[in-house]
Amino acid sequence: MLVTTQAELDDRYGRTTRSAMRLWLTIAGAIGLVLVVVIGWSVVQNSRDTVSYDDLGFEVIDSGHVEVRYRVTMPTDDEVACVLEALDESFAKVGWQVVEIPPTESISSEHSTILRTVDTATTGVVVSCFIR
């Protein structure tokens, strides 16, 4: 009579032992943890170097000027430049200016800029902001 042990049966039919399963789960968990740390670090690094802005409003002063109010959120140790535009009723550009914002102590700061225009503007907006 041939007696087969449990280990031989497990090996023949591809079953793994609990210790082997535990080893694979530990390896998968470690890889997952490393991925979470790398992705988290990447997100933090990318968000530190970004600049965001919000249009707060505008006021048409006269046919040659429009005031644009805006908030800029930026890293505190970087100088930022923002591109502002004034548009007329047909959305044609009637004025623009690049405004440089020096480093500040706070992350977010509000600004107001008066743009000169070649015709009466109906709006003033921030087009973009970027780190210089």
N, CA, C and O atoms as CSV, one atom per row, in Angstrom:
chain,resi,resn,atom,element,x,y,z
A,1,MET,N,N,0.817,-1.151,0.000
A,1,MET,CA,C,0.000,0.000,0.000
A,1,MET,C,C,0.890,1.254,0.000
A,1,MET,O,O,1.821,1.375,0.797
A,2,LEU,N,N,0.570,2.198,-0.935
A,2,LEU,CA,C,1.341,3.421,-1.098
A,2,LEU,C,C,0.646,4.530,-0.314
A,2,LEU,O,O,-0.522,4.838,-0.553
A,3,VAL,N,N,1.363,5.111,0.605
A,3,VAL,CA,C,0.815,6.187,1.420
A,3,VAL,C,C,1.438,7.497,0.948
A,3,VAL,O,O,2.658,7.634,0.862
A,4,THR,N,N,0.563,8.455,0.647
A,4,THR,CA,C,1.019,9.758,0.182
A,4,THR,C,C,0.841,10.760,1.317
A,4,THR,O,O,-0.206,10.803,1.964
A,5,THR,N,N,1.853,11.549,1.545
A,5,THR,CA,C,1.771,12.545,2.619
A,5,THR,C,C,1.035,13.798,2.133
A,5,THR,O,O,0.877,14.017,0.933
A,6,GLN,N,N,0.602,14.592,3.073
A,6,GLN,CA,C,-0.109,15.840,2.743
A,6,GLN,C,C,0.794,16.776,1.945
A,6,GLN,O,O,0.319,17.438,1.023
A,7,ALA,N,N,2.070,16.847,2.272
A,7,ALA,CA,C,3.009,17.714,1.551
A,7,ALA,C,C,3.126,17.289,0.097
A,7,ALA,O,O,3.198,18.141,-0.789
A,8,GLU,N,N,3.147,15.986,-0.164
A,8,GLU,CA,C,3.237,15.491,-1.542
A,8,GLU,C,C,1.962,15.823,-2.324
A,8,GLU,O,O,2.018,16.194,-3.497
A,9,LEU,N,N,0.813,15.685,-1.654
A,9,LEU,CA,C,-0.449,16.029,-2.315
A,9,LEU,C,C,-0.522,17.527,-2.627
A,9,LEU,O,O,-0.939,17.918,-3.717
A,10,ASP,N,N,-0.117,18.359,-1.670
A,10,ASP,CA,C,-0.119,19.818,-1.893
A,10,ASP,C,C,0.795,20.188,-3.048
A,10,ASP,O,O,0.450,21.037,-3.870
A,11,ASP,N,N,1.958,19.554,-3.115
A,11,ASP,CA,C,2.907,19.839,-4.190
A,11,ASP,C,C,2.349,19.374,-5.534
A,11,ASP,O,O,2.493,20.074,-6.536
A,12,ARG,N,N,1.720,18.216,-5.565
A,12,ARG,CA,C,1.172,17.657,-6.802
A,12,ARG,C,C,0.039,18.528,-7.356
A,12,ARG,O,O,-0.037,18.726,-8.569
A,13,TYR,N,N,-0.841,19.051,-6.497
A,13,TYR,CA,C,-2.022,19.789,-6.962
A,13,TYR,C,C,-1.875,21.308,-6.862
A,13,TYR,O,O,-2.854,22.032,-7.044
A,14,GLY,N,N,-0.671,21.800,-6.577
A,14,GLY,CA,C,-0.398,23.235,-6.606
A,14,GLY,C,C,-0.924,24.007,-5.423
A,14,GLY,O,O,-1.044,25.230,-5.490
A,15,ARG,N,N,-1.239,23.328,-4.347
A,15,ARG,CA,C,-1.692,24.036,-3.159
A,15,ARG,C,C,-0.489,24.589,-2.409
A,15,ARG,O,O,0.578,23.976,-2.372
A,16,THR,N,N,-0.683,25.747,-1.819
A,16,THR,CA,C,0.414,26.345,-1.063
A,16,THR,C,C,0.134,26.218,0.424
A,16,THR,O,O,-1.006,26.045,0.856
A,17,THR,N,N,1.179,26.305,1.166
A,17,THR,CA,C,1.036,26.231,2.620
A,17,THR,C,C,0.702,27.616,3.150
A,17,THR,O,O,0.829,28.620,2.449
A,18,ARG,N,N,0.279,27.644,4.389
A,18,ARG,CA,C,-0.084,28.935,4.996
A,18,ARG,C,C,1.121,29.873,5.077
A,18,ARG,O,O,0.963,31.082,4.903
A,19,SER,N,N,2.285,29.363,5.328
A,19,SER,CA,C,3.459,30.225,5.440
A,19,SER,C,C,3.818,30.842,4.086
A,19,SER,O,O,4.249,31.993,4.022
A,20,ALA,N,N,3.642,30.080,3.009
A,20,ALA,CA,C,3.914,30.638,1.680
A,20,ALA,C,C,2.894,31.714,1.340
A,20,ALA,O,O,3.243,32.752,0.778
A,21,MET,N,N,1.622,31.463,1.683
A,21,MET,CA,C,0.577,32.464,1.438
A,21,MET,C,C,0.853,33.735,2.243
A,21,MET,O,O,0.680,34.845,1.741
A,22,ARG,N,N,1.283,33.563,3.491
A,22,ARG,CA,C,1.594,34.702,4.347
A,22,ARG,C,C,2.763,35.501,3.763
A,22,ARG,O,O,2.759,36.730,3.822
A,23,LEU,N,N,3.746,34.823,3.209
A,23,LEU,CA,C,4.895,35.489,2.594
A,23,LEU,C,C,4.451,36.346,1.404
A,23,LEU,O,O,4.876,37.494,1.278
A,24,TRP,N,N,3.598,35.796,0.532
A,24,TRP,CA,C,3.127,36.554,-0.628
A,24,TRP,C,C,2.268,37.739,-0.218
A,24,TRP,O,O,2.349,38.798,-0.840
A,25,LEU,N,N,1.447,37.584,0.812
A,25,LEU,CA,C,0.633,38.707,1.294
A,25,LEU,C,C,1.512,39.802,1.887
A,25,LEU,O,O,1.233,40.987,1.705
A,26,THR,N,N,2.566,39.417,2.592
A,26,THR,CA,C,3.487,40.399,3.158
A,26,THR,C,C,4.208,41.164,2.053
A,26,THR,O,O,4.351,42.384,2.136
A,27,ILE,N,N,4.660,40.463,1.028
A,27,ILE,CA,C,5.338,41.118,-0.103
A,27,ILE,C,C,4.380,42.066,-0.820
A,27,ILE,O,O,4.758,43.192,-1.144
A,28,ALA,N,N,3.152,41.628,-1.070
A,28,ALA,CA,C,2.162,42.484,-1.740
A,28,ALA,C,C,1.846,43.712,-0.887
A,28,ALA,O,O,1.706,44.812,-1.420
A,29,GLY,N,N,1.733,43.536,0.418
A,29,GLY,CA,C,1.474,44.670,1.309
A,29,GLY,C,C,2.617,45.670,1.303
A,29,GLY,O,O,2.389,46.880,1.296
A,30,ALA,N,N,3.857,45.164,1.306
A,30,ALA,CA,C,5.019,46.055,1.276
A,30,ALA,C,C,5.073,46.840,-0.024
A,30,ALA,O,O,5.363,48.037,-0.015
A,31,ILE,N,N,4.799,46.185,-1.133
A,31,ILE,CA,C,4.791,46.878,-2.434
A,31,ILE,C,C,3.684,47.932,-2.455
A,31,ILE,O,O,3.891,49.045,-2.940
A,32,GLY,N,N,2.514,47.581,-1.931
A,32,GLY,CA,C,1.408,48.546,-1.870
A,32,GLY,C,C,1.769,49.757,-1.022
A,32,GLY,O,O,1.459,50.887,-1.398
A,33,LEU,N,N,2.417,49.538,0.110
A,33,LEU,CA,C,2.822,50.639,0.982
A,33,LEU,C,C,3.831,51.546,0.294
A,33,LEU,O,O,3.734,52.769,0.394
A,34,VAL,N,N,4.794,50.962,-0.400
A,34,VAL,CA,C,5.784,51.757,-1.131
A,34,VAL,C,C,5.095,52.595,-2.214
A,34,VAL,O,O,5.433,53.765,-2.392
A,35,LEU,N,N,4.143,52.017,-2.933
A,35,LEU,CA,C,3.416,52.766,-3.965
A,35,LEU,C,C,2.643,53.933,-3.375
A,35,LEU,O,O,2.647,55.025,-3.943
A,36,VAL,N,N,1.982,53.723,-2.248
A,36,VAL,CA,C,1.232,54.806,-1.605
A,36,VAL,C,C,2.166,55.932,-1.186
A,36,VAL,O,O,1.839,57.104,-1.373
A,37,VAL,N,N,3.318,55.598,-0.625
A,37,VAL,CA,C,4.279,56.622,-0.200
A,37,VAL,C,C,4.816,57.402,-1.408
A,37,VAL,O,O,4.907,58.629,-1.355
A,38,VAL,N,N,5.167,56.711,-2.485
A,38,VAL,CA,C,5.712,57.378,-3.678
A,38,VAL,C,C,4.666,58.290,-4.312
A,38,VAL,O,O,4.977,59.423,-4.679
A,39,ILE,N,N,3.447,57.817,-4.443
A,39,ILE,CA,C,2.384,58.638,-5.041
A,39,ILE,C,C,2.076,59.838,-4.154
A,39,ILE,O,O,1.902,60.949,-4.655
A,40,GLY,N,N,2.008,59.628,-2.849
A,40,GLY,CA,C,1.759,60.744,-1.929
A,40,GLY,C,C,2.847,61.793,-2.000
A,40,GLY,O,O,2.556,62.989,-2.030
A,41,TRP,N,N,4.098,61.361,-2.027
A,41,TRP,CA,C,5.211,62.300,-2.123
A,41,TRP,C,C,5.139,63.087,-3.430
A,41,TRP,O,O,5.390,64.292,-3.447
A,42,SER,N,N,4.796,62.407,-4.518
A,42,SER,CA,C,4.687,63.069,-5.824
A,42,SER,C,C,3.594,64.130,-5.816
A,42,SER,O,O,3.787,65.225,-6.344
A,43,VAL,N,N,2.460,63.815,-5.226
A,43,VAL,CA,C,1.352,64.777,-5.163
A,43,VAL,C,C,1.751,65.999,-4.343
A,43,VAL,O,O,1.449,67.126,-4.736
A,44,VAL,N,N,2.421,65.799,-3.219
A,44,VAL,CA,C,2.843,66.923,-2.379
A,44,VAL,C,C,3.855,67.790,-3.110
A,44,VAL,O,O,3.754,69.016,-3.070
A,45,GLN,N,N,4.820,67.185,-3.770
A,45,GLN,CA,C,5.820,67.950,-4.515
A,45,GLN,C,C,5.186,68.761,-5.636
A,45,GLN,O,O,5.538,69.926,-5.827
A,46,ASN,N,N,4.258,68.167,-6.380
A,46,ASN,CA,C,3.608,68.883,-7.480
A,46,ASN,C,C,2.742,70.014,-6.975
A,46,ASN,O,O,2.678,71.068,-7.609
A,47,SER,N,N,2.076,69.825,-5.855
A,47,SER,CA,C,1.196,70.891,-5.350
A,47,SER,C,C,1.992,72.046,-4.771
A,47,SER,O,O,1.492,73.170,-4.732
A,48,ARG,N,N,3.207,71.807,-4.323
A,48,ARG,CA,C,4.031,72.889,-3.796
A,48,ARG,C,C,4.444,73.856,-4.891
A,48,ARG,O,O,4.645,75.040,-4.620
A,49,ASP,N,N,4.573,73.385,-6.112
A,49,ASP,CA,C,5.075,74.203,-7.203
A,49,ASP,C,C,3.968,74.772,-8.091
A,49,ASP,O,O,4.257,75.280,-9.175
A,50,THR,N,N,2.730,74.698,-7.663
A,50,THR,CA,C,1.642,75.184,-8.503
A,50,THR,C,C,1.189,76.569,-8.053
A,50,THR,O,O,1.336,76.954,-6.893
A,51,VAL,N,N,0.644,77.288,-8.999
A,51,VAL,CA,C,0.078,78.607,-8.747
A,51,VAL,C,C,-1.378,78.553,-9.188
A,51,VAL,O,O,-1.685,78.063,-10.275
A,52,SER,N,N,-2.264,79.051,-8.353
A,52,SER,CA,C,-3.665,79.135,-8.756
A,52,SER,C,C,-4.145,80.566,-8.561
A,52,SER,O,O,-3.568,81.329,-7.787
A,53,TYR,N,N,-5.198,80.912,-9.267
A,53,TYR,CA,C,-5.721,82.277,-9.183
A,53,TYR,C,C,-7.239,82.236,-9.272
A,53,TYR,O,O,-7.823,81.310,-9.835
A,54,ASP,N,N,-7.856,83.253,-8.708
A,54,ASP,CA,C,-9.311,83.434,-8.765
A,54,ASP,C,C,-9.595,84.864,-9.173
A,54,ASP,O,O,-9.032,85.804,-8.613
A,55,ASP,N,N,-10.472,85.025,-10.152
A,55,ASP,CA,C,-10.944,86.366,-10.497
A,55,ASP,C,C,-11.923,86.804,-9.415
A,55,ASP,O,O,-12.875,86.089,-9.103
A,56,LEU,N,N,-11.685,87.981,-8.844
A,56,LEU,CA,C,-12.585,88.502,-7.815
A,56,LEU,C,C,-13.544,89.541,-8.375
A,56,LEU,O,O,-14.555,89.852,-7.745
A,57,GLY,N,N,-13.239,90.080,-9.549
A,57,GLY,CA,C,-14.127,91.049,-10.163
A,57,GLY,C,C,-13.368,92.060,-10.993
A,57,GLY,O,O,-12.141,92.027,-11.091
A,58,PHE,N,N,-14.124,92.952,-11.583
A,58,PHE,CA,C,-13.520,94.011,-12.387
A,58,PHE,C,C,-14.429,95.229,-12.309
A,58,PHE,O,O,-15.601,95.130,-11.946
A,59,GLU,N,N,-13.866,96.370,-12.654
A,59,GLU,CA,C,-14.640,97.609,-12.720
A,59,GLU,C,C,-14.124,98.433,-13.891
A,59,GLU,O,O,-12.935,98.742,-13.970
A,60,VAL,N,N,-15.024,98.784,-14.792
A,60,VAL,CA,C,-14.664,99.643,-15.914
A,60,VAL,C,C,-14.591,101.064,-15.377
A,60,VAL,O,O,-15.598,101.622,-14.941
A,61,ILE,N,N,-13.410,101.642,-15.409
A,61,ILE,CA,C,-13.210,102.988,-14.869
A,61,ILE,C,C,-13.641,104.035,-15.887
A,61,ILE,O,O,-14.385,104.957,-15.553
A,62,ASP,N,N,-13.180,103.901,-17.124
A,62,ASP,CA,C,-13.586,104.780,-18.218
A,62,ASP,C,C,-13.266,104.054,-19.522
A,62,ASP,O,O,-12.955,102.863,-19.510
A,63,SER,N,N,-13.341,104.770,-20.646
A,63,SER,CA,C,-13.139,104.108,-21.937
A,63,SER,C,C,-11.696,103.658,-22.153
A,63,SER,O,O,-11.424,102.936,-23.111
A,64,GLY,N,N,-10.780,104.057,-21.305
A,64,GLY,CA,C,-9.379,103.690,-21.478
A,64,GLY,C,C,-8.785,102.887,-20.341
A,64,GLY,O,O,-7.594,102.578,-20.360
A,65,HIS,N,N,-9.609,102.535,-19.329
A,65,HIS,CA,C,-9.058,101.816,-18.175
A,65,HIS,C,C,-10.087,100.854,-17.582
A,65,HIS,O,O,-11.285,101.135,-17.560
A,66,VAL,N,N,-9.593,99.723,-17.108
A,66,VAL,CA,C,-10.416,98.765,-16.375
A,66,VAL,C,C,-9.581,98.241,-15.205
A,66,VAL,O,O,-8.394,97.952,-15.359
A,67,GLU,N,N,-10.210,98.124,-14.044
A,67,GLU,CA,C,-9.529,97.592,-12.863
A,67,GLU,C,C,-9.888,96.106,-12.708
A,67,GLU,O,O,-11.062,95.736,-12.740
A,68,VAL,N,N,-8.873,95.272,-12.542
A,68,VAL,CA,C,-9.073,93.830,-12.361
A,68,VAL,C,C,-8.646,93.474,-10.939
A,68,VAL,O,O,-7.540,93.810,-10.513
A,69,ARG,N,N,-9.535,92.788,-10.202
A,69,ARG,CA,C,-9.228,92.319,-8.852
A,69,ARG,C,C,-9.123,90.793,-8.882
A,69,ARG,O,O,-9.953,90.118,-9.491
A,70,TYR,N,N,-8.096,90.259,-8.221
A,70,TYR,CA,C,-7.850,88.817,-8.278
A,70,TYR,C,C,-7.079,88.365,-7.049
A,70,TYR,O,O,-6.424,89.164,-6.380
A,71,ARG,N,N,-7.168,87.073,-6.763
A,71,ARG,CA,C,-6.449,86.433,-5.657
A,71,ARG,C,C,-5.491,85.408,-6.256
A,71,ARG,O,O,-5.857,84.648,-7.151
A,72,VAL,N,N,-4.255,85.399,-5.748
A,72,VAL,CA,C,-3.237,84.455,-6.222
A,72,VAL,C,C,-2.802,83.593,-5.039
A,72,VAL,O,O,-2.484,84.105,-3.966
A,73,THR,N,N,-2.792,82.283,-5.251
A,73,THR,CA,C,-2.284,81.338,-4.262
A,73,THR,C,C,-1.020,80.730,-4.842
A,73,THR,O,O,-1.037,80.141,-5.923
A,74,MET,N,N,0.089,80.881,-4.102
A,74,MET,CA,C,1.391,80.510,-4.655
A,74,MET,C,C,2.332,80.089,-3.537
A,74,MET,O,O,2.063,80.365,-2.368
A,75,PRO,N,N,3.439,79.419,-3.880
A,75,PRO,CA,C,4.462,79.121,-2.874
A,75,PRO,C,C,5.030,80.429,-2.321
A,75,PRO,O,O,5.211,81.389,-3.069
A,76,THR,N,N,5.308,80.474,-1.029
A,76,THR,CA,C,5.712,81.736,-0.400
A,76,THR,C,C,7.099,82.217,-0.811
A,76,THR,O,O,7.397,83.400,-0.652
A,77,ASP,N,N,7.948,81.351,-1.327
A,77,ASP,CA,C,9.314,81.765,-1.643
A,77,ASP,C,C,9.557,81.993,-3.130
A,77,ASP,O,O,10.709,82.113,-3.548
A,78,ASP,N,N,8.508,82.054,-3.933
A,78,ASP,CA,C,8.670,82.221,-5.376
A,78,ASP,C,C,8.027,83.513,-5.863
A,78,ASP,O,O,7.039,83.985,-5.301
A,79,GLU,N,N,8.608,84.072,-6.919
A,79,GLU,CA,C,8.001,85.216,-7.594
A,79,GLU,C,C,7.082,84.678,-8.682
A,79,GLU,O,O,7.416,83.715,-9.373
A,80,VAL,N,N,5.928,85.308,-8.825
A,80,VAL,CA,C,4.915,84.840,-9.767
A,80,VAL,C,C,4.596,85.955,-10.748
A,80,VAL,O,O,4.652,87.133,-10.394
A,81,ALA,N,N,4.264,85.589,-11.975
A,81,ALA,CA,C,3.798,86.548,-12.976
A,81,ALA,C,C,2.398,86.129,-13.404
A,81,ALA,O,O,2.128,84.944,-13.601
A,82,CYS,N,N,1.508,87.112,-13.546
A,82,CYS,CA,C,0.144,86.850,-13.996
A,82,CYS,C,C,-0.136,87.668,-15.256
A,82,CYS,O,O,0.273,88.824,-15.366
A,83,VAL,N,N,-0.830,87.054,-16.189
A,83,VAL,CA,C,-1.223,87.727,-17.430
A,83,VAL,C,C,-2.680,88.137,-17.285
A,83,VAL,O,O,-3.550,87.297,-17.052
A,84,LEU,N,N,-2.945,89.448,-17.427
A,84,LEU,CA,C,-4.297,89.996,-17.322
A,84,LEU,C,C,-4.738,90.494,-18.687
A,84,LEU,O,O,-3.926,90.989,-19.468
A,85,GLU,N,N,-6.037,90.361,-18.974
A,85,GLU,CA,C,-6.587,90.848,-20.243
A,85,GLU,C,C,-7.863,91.625,-19.994
A,85,GLU,O,O,-8.618,91.339,-19.066
A,86,ALA,N,N,-8.085,92.618,-20.847
A,86,ALA,CA,C,-9.342,93.342,-20.896
A,86,ALA,C,C,-9.987,93.033,-22.248
A,86,ALA,O,O,-9.330,93.093,-23.287
A,87,LEU,N,N,-11.275,92.704,-22.221
A,87,LEU,CA,C,-11.993,92.335,-23.444
A,87,LEU,C,C,-13.161,93.281,-23.657
A,87,LEU,O,O,-13.723,93.821,-22.705
A,88,ASP,N,N,-13.525,93.479,-24.949
A,88,ASP,CA,C,-14.693,94.306,-25.240
A,88,ASP,C,C,-15.925,93.408,-25.392
A,88,ASP,O,O,-15.865,92.209,-25.121
A,89,GLU,N,N,-17.049,94.004,-25.828
A,89,GLU,CA,C,-18.302,93.241,-25.889
A,89,GLU,C,C,-18.287,92.103,-26.902
A,89,GLU,O,O,-19.097,91.181,-26.797
A,90,SER,N,N,-17.382,92.146,-27.883
A,90,SER,CA,C,-17.280,91.035,-28.844
A,90,SER,C,C,-16.123,90.099,-28.469
A,90,SER,O,O,-15.674,89.302,-29.292
A,91,PHE,N,N,-15.645,90.202,-27.224
A,91,PHE,CA,C,-14.565,89.384,-26.685
A,91,PHE,C,C,-13.238,89.602,-27.392
A,91,PHE,O,O,-12.370,88.730,-27.365
A,92,ALA,N,N,-13.074,90.746,-28.018
A,92,ALA,CA,C,-11.784,91.106,-28.610
A,92,ALA,C,C,-10.896,91.680,-27.503
A,92,ALA,O,O,-11.377,92.366,-26.602
A,93,LYS,N,N,-9.623,91.395,-27.583
A,93,LYS,CA,C,-8.682,91.888,-26.584
A,93,LYS,C,C,-8.428,93.378,-26.831
A,93,LYS,O,O,-7.971,93.773,-27.904
A,94,VAL,N,N,-8.732,94.198,-25.816
A,94,VAL,CA,C,-8.514,95.638,-25.940
A,94,VAL,C,C,-7.432,96.138,-24.993
A,94,VAL,O,O,-7.105,97.325,-24.982
A,95,GLY,N,N,-6.881,95.228,-24.203
A,95,GLY,CA,C,-5.783,95.585,-23.307
A,95,GLY,C,C,-5.256,94.347,-22.608
A,95,GLY,O,O,-5.992,93.387,-22.378
A,96,TRP,N,N,-3.971,94.377,-22.271
A,96,TRP,CA,C,-3.385,93.278,-21.518
A,96,TRP,C,C,-2.150,93.775,-20.799
A,96,TRP,O,O,-1.577,94.809,-21.141
A,97,GLN,N,N,-1.751,93.005,-19.784
A,97,GLN,CA,C,-0.577,93.369,-19.009
A,97,GLN,C,C,-0.066,92.140,-18.273
A,97,GLN,O,O,-0.849,91.293,-17.842
A,98,VAL,N,N,1.253,92.046,-18.132
A,98,VAL,CA,C,1.869,91.009,-17.303
A,98,VAL,C,C,2.249,91.671,-15.987
A,98,VAL,O,O,2.999,92.647,-15.967
A,99,VAL,N,N,1.729,91.134,-14.888
A,99,VAL,CA,C,1.975,91.690,-13.558
A,99,VAL,C,C,2.879,90.736,-12.792
A,99,VAL,O,O,2.600,89.540,-12.705
A,100,GLU,N,N,3.962,91.268,-12.238
A,100,GLU,CA,C,4.862,90.451,-11.432
A,100,GLU,C,C,4.507,90.616,-9.966
A,100,GLU,O,O,4.354,91.732,-9.470
A,101,ILE,N,N,4.377,89.485,-9.277
A,101,ILE,CA,C,4.015,89.485,-7.862
A,101,ILE,C,C,5.207,88.936,-7.086
A,101,ILE,O,O,5.606,87.790,-7.291
A,102,PRO,N,N,5.779,89.749,-6.194
A,102,PRO,CA,C,6.960,89.298,-5.444
A,102,PRO,C,C,6.577,88.242,-4.406
A,102,PRO,O,O,5.400,88.081,-4.086
A,103,PRO,N,N,7.567,87.531,-3.887
A,103,PRO,CA,C,7.282,86.556,-2.827
A,103,PRO,C,C,6.619,87.240,-1.634
A,103,PRO,O,O,6.955,88.373,-1.292
A,104,THR,N,N,5.686,86.550,-1.015
A,104,THR,CA,C,4.982,87.098,0.148
A,104,THR,C,C,5.082,86.133,1.312
A,104,THR,O,O,5.507,84.990,1.144
A,105,GLU,N,N,4.693,86.587,2.484
A,105,GLU,CA,C,4.697,85.751,3.681
A,105,GLU,C,C,3.519,84.786,3.698
A,105,GLU,O,O,3.605,83.703,4.275
A,106,SER,N,N,2.415,85.183,3.062
A,106,SER,CA,C,1.232,84.322,3.079
A,106,SER,C,C,1.118,83.566,1.755
A,106,SER,O,O,1.652,83.989,0.730
A,107,ILE,N,N,0.426,82.464,1.803
A,107,ILE,CA,C,0.256,81.635,0.605
A,107,ILE,C,C,-0.687,82.300,-0.382
A,107,ILE,O,O,-0.493,82.203,-1.593
A,108,SER,N,N,-1.708,82.976,0.131
A,108,SER,CA,C,-2.717,83.598,-0.726
A,108,SER,C,C,-2.709,85.108,-0.517
A,108,SER,O,O,-2.630,85.587,0.614
A,109,SER,N,N,-2.791,85.855,-1.622
A,109,SER,CA,C,-2.817,87.312,-1.524
A,109,SER,C,C,-3.751,87.882,-2.590
A,109,SER,O,O,-3.885,87.330,-3.682
A,110,GLU,N,N,-4.394,89.001,-2.246
A,110,GLU,CA,C,-5.322,89.659,-3.174
A,110,GLU,C,C,-4.634,90.859,-3.811
A,110,GLU,O,O,-3.848,91.558,-3.173
A,111,HIS,N,N,-4.951,91.080,-5.091
A,111,HIS,CA,C,-4.310,92.148,-5.847
A,111,HIS,C,C,-5.341,92.880,-6.694
A,111,HIS,O,O,-6.412,92.356,-7.000
A,112,SER,N,N,-4.985,94.105,-7.062
A,112,SER,CA,C,-5.820,94.916,-7.938
A,112,SER,C,C,-4.891,95.627,-8.920
A,112,SER,O,O,-3.901,96.240,-8.521
A,113,THR,N,N,-5.223,95.536,-10.206
A,113,THR,CA,C,-4.394,96.145,-11.240
A,113,THR,C,C,-5.285,96.911,-12.207
A,113,THR,O,O,-6.335,96.418,-12.619
A,114,ILE,N,N,-4.862,98.117,-12.567
A,114,ILE,CA,C,-5.596,98.912,-13.554
A,114,ILE,C,C,-4.923,98.719,-14.914
A,114,ILE,O,O,-3.741,99.016,-15.087
A,115,LEU,N,N,-5.700,98.214,-15.873
A,115,LEU,CA,C,-5.203,97.994,-17.231
A,115,LEU,C,C,-5.580,99.165,-18.110
A,115,LEU,O,O,-6.692,99.685,-18.012
A,116,ARG,N,N,-4.663,99.588,-18.972
A,116,ARG,CA,C,-4.985,100.579,-20.002
A,116,ARG,C,C,-5.586,99.842,-21.178
A,116,ARG,O,O,-5.130,98.753,-21.528
A,117,THR,N,N,-6.592,100.412,-21.785
A,117,THR,CA,C,-7.268,99.779,-22.914
A,117,THR,C,C,-7.306,100.726,-24.106
A,117,THR,O,O,-7.212,101.943,-23.945
A,118,VAL,N,N,-7.447,100.155,-25.314
A,118,VAL,CA,C,-7.534,100.963,-26.522
A,118,VAL,C,C,-8.988,101.278,-26.873
A,118,VAL,O,O,-9.251,102.112,-27.739
A,119,ASP,N,N,-9.919,100.620,-26.211
A,119,ASP,CA,C,-11.344,100.841,-26.417
A,119,ASP,C,C,-12.036,100.506,-25.100
A,119,ASP,O,O,-11.399,99.994,-24.178
A,120,THR,N,N,-13.313,100.786,-25.006
A,120,THR,CA,C,-14.048,100.502,-23.775
A,120,THR,C,C,-14.127,98.989,-23.537
A,120,THR,O,O,-14.596,98.234,-24.389
A,121,ALA,N,N,-13.665,98.577,-22.381
A,121,ALA,CA,C,-13.693,97.160,-22.026
A,121,ALA,C,C,-15.026,96.829,-21.366
A,121,ALA,O,O,-15.654,97.686,-20.745
A,122,THR,N,N,-15.446,95.583,-21.508
A,122,THR,CA,C,-16.642,95.111,-20.809
A,122,THR,C,C,-16.288,94.072,-19.757
A,122,THR,O,O,-17.149,93.655,-18.982
A,123,THR,N,N,-15.036,93.654,-19.723
A,123,THR,CA,C,-14.591,92.714,-18.700
A,123,THR,C,C,-13.075,92.767,-18.565
A,123,THR,O,O,-12.367,93.198,-19.475
A,124,GLY,N,N,-12.601,92.324,-17.426
A,124,GLY,CA,C,-11.175,92.183,-17.180
A,124,GLY,C,C,-10.957,90.872,-16.449
A,124,GLY,O,O,-11.643,90.585,-15.469
A,125,VAL,N,N,-10.000,90.066,-16.921
A,125,VAL,CA,C,-9.794,88.732,-16.351
A,125,VAL,C,C,-8.312,88.407,-16.231
A,125,VAL,O,O,-7.460,89.024,-16.869
A,126,VAL,N,N,-8.032,87.405,-15.381
A,126,VAL,CA,C,-6.700,86.826,-15.294
A,126,VAL,C,C,-6.682,85.654,-16.278
A,126,VAL,O,O,-7.542,84.776,-16.212
A,127,VAL,N,N,-5.720,85.638,-17.175
A,127,VAL,CA,C,-5.599,84.568,-18.162
A,127,VAL,C,C,-4.783,83.417,-17.598
A,127,VAL,O,O,-5.162,82.256,-17.750
A,128,SER,N,N,-3.660,83.727,-16.945
A,128,SER,CA,C,-2.821,82.689,-16.355
A,128,SER,C,C,-1.853,83.297,-15.367
A,128,SER,O,O,-1.582,84.497,-15.395
A,129,CYS,N,N,-1.333,82.449,-14.491
A,129,CYS,CA,C,-0.267,82.824,-13.561
A,129,CYS,C,C,0.763,81.698,-13.550
A,129,CYS,O,O,0.415,80.523,-13.671
A,130,PHE,N,N,2.026,82.069,-13.403
A,130,PHE,CA,C,3.082,81.063,-13.429
A,130,PHE,C,C,4.256,81.544,-12.592
A,130,PHE,O,O,4.422,82.741,-12.359
A,131,ILE,N,N,5.072,80.588,-12.142
A,131,ILE,CA,C,6.253,80.913,-11.346
A,131,ILE,C,C,7.338,81.417,-12.274
A,131,ILE,O,O,7.585,80.840,-13.332
A,132,ARG,N,N,7.989,82.506,-11.866
A,132,ARG,CA,C,9.064,83.100,-12.691
A,132,ARG,C,C,10.373,82.477,-12.351
A,132,ARG,O,O,11.397,82.837,-12.931
